[in-house]
Amino acid sequence: MNTLCVARVARSRSRGPGAGSRGRGEDPAPLRRTEAAAEGRKGHSPVKGQRKTQRLHVAYEASGGEKGESTKPLKVPVWEPQDWQQQLANIRAMRSRKDAPVDQLGVEHCYDLHAPPKVRRYQVLLSLMLSSQTKDQVTAGAMQRLRARGLTVDSILQTDDGTLGKLIYPVGFWRNKVKYIKQTSAILQQDYGGDIPASVAELVALPGVGPKMAHLAMAVAWGTVSGIGEGGRARTAVGQSSRMRGGCAVDTHVHRIANRLQWTEKVTKSPEETRAALEEWLPRELWGEINGLLVGFGQQTCLPIHPRCQACLNQALCPAARRL
């Protein structure tokens, strides 16, 4: 019996430390490969794979400077015209009296203050449709005649084309506008309950409504700055304020002046192209002001024919004035 015990003790010592049985009288099973890796991770010495990972991480940080800096997108410089801030300040000074036709007869003066909000919005849209290729004085006169008969979606649809033509004449392209007004009014009655859409996409889908009108309608009727196409400051939506200030959509005045001052990187061929070009660089906080300024400036000083350069504060800064 003593001999058997001595033999077992000797056999146990020959296995070395940690070789004791996991179960009673059983030899320990060899570690599987995944278990061996796990046992290795418990030690203090890092394995070779860890050293390689650390070296790659350090190399990445060194190449980019601060951590993550190399992943930031590069800033592309934005083009802007020379001296535009001084030119704009001069135009503000020349327009400080607010005595241009657009200041008295613009779209914000054409709707009935006492009408329900959706009727006012409809009247704003109609005044914009009439204003295309038409002077403010003529548009205001047409709107006054329409309002005298009660200007609503229903009243327009009940008016025959001949009578409607006489009421809006002599606005530009008045025959086409009679057709567009009737078609748009029918859509508004059927799809919008007599109100106007509250998005540019829906507005430009209406007959006779272009992007310039849509942006201005969003600003005047809904109080939303959706792009350059609205004038005035601190404008609120129709139905939320008894009075609004503003100007006109991006029209021929803005198109002409922007090209004369070289406020577009290249010469533009249409008011809509000019609007898009201005939005590329003009700070957004100025979008609601620029049209009112430029339209009135174009009506009083920077005229289409024979501009009054001698009376303009921008004479020395204007490329067009230097060519005259």
C-alpha positions in Angstrom: 0.0 0.0 0.0 2.8 2.4 0.9 4.6 1.4 -2.4 1.5 2.4 -4.4 1.2 5.8 -2.8 4.9 6.6 -3.4 4.5 5.7 -7.1 1.5 8.0 -7.5 3.4 10.9 -5.9 6.3 10.4 -8.1 4.1 10.3 -11.2 2.4 13.6 -10.2 5.7 15.4 -9.6 7.0 14.3 -13.0 4.2 16.2 -14.8 5.4 19.5 -13.4 3.4 22.4 -11.9 -0.2 22.9 -12.9 -0.5 19.3 -14.2 -3.0 18.2 -11.6 -6.2 16.4 -12.8 -9.3 18.4 -13.7 -11.4 15.6 -12.5 -10.8 12.9 -9.9 -8.2 10.5 -11.4 -8.3 12.1 -14.9 -5.4 13.6 -16.9 -6.0 17.2 -18.2 -7.0 17.4 -21.8 -4.7 19.4 -24.2 -5.9 23.0 -24.8 -7.6 23.6 -28.2 -6.0 26.3 -30.5 -8.6 29.0 -29.6 -8.1 28.3 -25.9 -4.4 28.5 -26.3 -4.7 31.9 -27.9 -7.0 33.0 -25.1 -4.4 31.8 -22.5 -1.7 33.7 -24.4 -3.7 37.0 -24.2 -3.8 36.7 -20.4 0.0 37.1 -20.2 1.8 40.4 -19.8 3.9 40.1 -23.0 2.0 41.4 -26.1 1.8 39.0 -29.0 3.3 39.9 -32.4 -0.1 40.7 -33.9 -0.7 43.4 -31.3 2.7 45.0 -31.9 1.9 45.3 -35.6 -1.5 46.9 -35.0 0.0 49.5 -32.7 2.7 50.4 -35.2 0.1 50.9 -38.0 -2.0 53.1 -35.7 0.9 55.3 -34.7 1.9 55.7 -38.4 -1.6 56.8 -39.3 -1.6 59.5 -36.6 1.8 60.8 -37.6 0.8 61.1 -41.3 -2.3 63.2 -40.6 -1.1 65.3 -37.7 -3.9 65.4 -35.2 -6.1 62.3 -34.9 -8.7 62.1 -37.7 -7.5 65.3 -39.4 -6.7 63.6 -42.7 -10.3 62.4 -43.0 -11.8 66.0 -43.1 -12.9 67.2 -46.6 -10.9 69.9 -48.1 -12.7 73.3 -48.2 -13.2 74.6 -51.7 -12.8 78.4 -52.0 -16.0 80.2 -53.0 -15.8 82.8 -55.8 -17.1 86.2 -55.0 -17.0 89.5 -56.9 -14.5 92.2 -56.2 -15.7 95.1 -54.1 -19.3 93.7 -53.8 -19.6 94.7 -50.1 -18.8 98.3 -50.8 -21.1 98.3 -53.9 -23.9 96.9 -51.8 -23.4 99.5 -49.1 -23.6 102.2 -51.7 -26.8 100.8 -53.1 -28.3 100.7 -49.6 -27.4 104.4 -49.2 -29.0 105.3 -52.5 -32.1 103.3 -51.7 -32.5 104.7 -48.1 -35.5 106.9 -49.0 -37.6 103.9 -50.2 -39.3 106.0 -52.9 -39.0 103.8 -55.9 -42.2 102.5 -57.6 -41.5 99.0 -56.2 -41.6 100.4 -52.7 -45.2 101.7 -53.2 -46.7 99.4 -55.7 -45.0 96.0 -55.1 -46.7 92.7 -54.6 -47.0 93.3 -50.8 -49.3 96.3 -51.5 -51.7 94.4 -53.9 -53.7 92.2 -51.6 -56.7 92.9 -49.5 -55.6 93.3 -45.8 -59.1 92.5 -44.6 -59.6 89.2 -46.6 -59.1 85.8 -45.0 -55.5 84.5 -45.0 -55.9 82.0 -47.8 -57.6 84.7 -50.0 -54.7 87.0 -49.4 -52.3 84.3 -50.4 -54.2 83.7 -53.6 -54.2 87.4 -54.3 -50.4 87.5 -53.8 -50.0 84.7 -56.3 -52.2 86.4 -58.8 -50.4 89.7 -58.5 -47.1 87.8 -59.2 -48.6 86.2 -62.3 -49.7 89.6 -63.6 -46.4 91.2 -62.8 -44.4 89.3 -65.3 -43.1 91.6 -68.1 -45.3 94.4 -66.6 -44.5 97.6 -64.7 -45.5 97.8 -61.1 -47.9 100.6 -61.8 -49.8 98.5 -64.4 -49.9 95.4 -62.1 -51.2 97.5 -59.2 -54.0 99.0 -61.4 -55.1 95.5 -62.7 -55.1 94.1 -59.1 -57.2 97.1 -58.0 -59.8 96.4 -60.6 -59.9 92.7 -59.8 -60.3 93.4 -56.1 -63.2 95.8 -56.7 -65.2 92.8 -57.9 -64.2 90.6 -55.0 -61.0 88.7 -55.9 -61.3 85.1 -54.8 -60.8 81.7 -56.6 -64.5 81.3 -57.0 -65.0 84.8 -58.4 -62.3 84.3 -61.0 -63.7 81.0 -62.1 -67.2 82.6 -62.5 -65.8 85.5 -64.6 -65.8 84.9 -68.4 -62.5 85.2 -70.3 -63.5 88.4 -72.1 -64.3 90.2 -68.9 -61.2 89.0 -67.2 -59.1 90.2 -70.1 -60.6 93.7 -69.9 -59.9 93.8 -66.1 -56.2 92.9 -66.4 -55.4 94.8 -69.6 -52.8 96.2 -70.4 -50.5 93.9 -68.4 -48.0 92.2 -70.6 -49.2 89.1 -72.5 -52.6 89.5 -71.0 -54.3 87.0 -73.3 -52.0 84.2 -72.1 -52.4 85.3 -68.5 -56.2 85.0 -68.7 -55.7 81.4 -69.7 -53.1 80.7 -67.0 -55.1 82.4 -64.2 -58.2 80.4 -65.1 -56.2 77.1 -65.2 -54.3 77.8 -62.0 -57.5 78.9 -60.1 -59.3 75.6 -61.1 -56.3 73.6 -59.8 -56.2 75.6 -56.5 -59.9 75.0 -56.0 -59.8 71.3 -56.7 -56.5 70.3 -55.1 -55.8 72.9 -52.4 -59.2 74.1 -51.1 -58.8 77.5 -52.6 -55.4 78.1 -51.0 -52.0 78.1 -52.7 -49.3 75.4 -52.4 -46.7 75.8 -49.6 -43.6 74.6 -51.6 -41.7 75.8 -54.6 -42.0 72.5 -56.4 -45.8 72.6 -56.2 -46.0 76.3 -57.1 -43.9 76.0 -60.3 -46.2 73.2 -61.4 -49.0 75.6 -61.7 -49.7 77.1 -65.2 -48.1 80.5 -65.6 -46.0 80.3 -62.4 -42.2 80.3 -62.8 -39.3 79.9 -60.3 -39.0 83.6 -59.6 -42.7 83.9 -58.8 -42.6 80.7 -56.7 -39.7 82.0 -54.5 -41.4 85.3 -53.9 -44.7 83.7 -53.2 -43.1 81.5 -50.6 -41.6 84.6 -48.9 -44.6 86.9 -49.0 -47.4 84.3 -48.7 -45.8 81.7 -46.4 -42.9 83.6 -44.7 -40.3 81.1 -46.0 -37.0 82.1 -47.5 -36.5 79.5 -50.2 -34.1 81.3 -52.4 -33.2 84.6 -53.9 -36.6 85.8 -55.2 -37.9 87.7 -52.3 -37.3 91.2 -51.1 -37.5 93.1 -47.9 -36.5 92.3 -44.3 -38.2 90.5 -41.5 -41.1 89.5 -43.7 -43.8 87.4 -42.2 -46.4 85.2 -43.8 -49.7 86.5 -45.1 -52.2 86.2 -42.3 -49.6 86.8 -39.6 -49.0 90.5 -40.2 -51.1 93.4 -41.3 -48.2 94.8 -43.4 -45.2 93.4 -45.2 -42.2 95.0 -46.7 -40.5 93.8 -49.9 -39.6 94.0 -53.4 -40.0 92.0 -56.5 -38.8 88.6 -57.9 -35.5 88.3 -59.7 -36.5 90.1 -62.8 -34.9 92.0 -65.5 -33.6 94.8 -63.2 -31.7 92.3 -61.0 -30.5 90.4 -64.0 -29.2 93.6 -65.7 -27.6 95.1 -62.6 -25.9 91.8 -61.5 -24.2 91.6 -64.9 -23.2 95.2 -65.0 -21.6 95.0 -61.6 -20.1 91.6 -62.5 -21.8 89.9 -59.6 -21.8 86.7 -61.5 -18.7 84.7 -62.3 -19.7 84.6 -65.9 -22.2 86.5 -68.0 -25.7 85.1 -67.4 -28.4 85.0 -70.1 -31.7 84.9 -68.1 -33.0 86.1 -64.7 -33.3 82.6 -63.5 -29.7 81.9 -64.4 -28.7 85.1 -62.6 -30.6 84.0 -59.4 -28.8 80.7 -59.4 -25.4 82.4 -59.9 -26.1 84.9 -57.0 -27.1 82.1 -54.7 -23.7 80.4 -55.3 -21.8 83.1 -53.4 -24.2 85.7 -51.8 -24.6 85.1 -48.0 -28.0 83.6 -47.3 -28.8 86.3 -44.8 -28.9 88.8 -47.7 -31.2 86.8 -49.9 -34.3 88.5 -48.5 -32.9 92.0 -49.0 -31.2 92.0 -52.4 -34.1 92.1 -54.7 -35.9 95.0 -53.1 -32.7 97.0 -53.3 -31.7 96.1 -56.8 -35.2 96.5 -58.3 -35.7 100.0 -56.9 -32.1 100.8 -57.9 -32.8 99.7 -61.4 -36.0 101.8 -61.5 -34.3 105.0 -60.4 -30.6 105.0 -61.2 -29.3 101.9 -63.1 -31.9 102.3 -65.9 -32.0 99.8 -68.8 -31.2 102.6 -71.3 -29.0 105.6 -70.4 -28.2 104.7 -66.8 -27.6 107.6 -64.5 -23.9 106.8 -63.8 -23.1 110.4 -62.9 -25.5 110.2 -59.9 -24.4 106.7 -58.8 -22.2 106.1 -55.8 -20.8 103.1 -57.5 -19.5 104.9 -60.6 -15.8 104.3 -59.7 -16.5 100.7 -58.7 -18.8 99.6 -61.6 -17.1 97.8 -64.5 -20.0 98.8 -66.8 -19.7 102.5 -65.9 -16.0 102.4 -66.8 -16.8 101.1 -70.2 -19.3 103.9 -70.9 
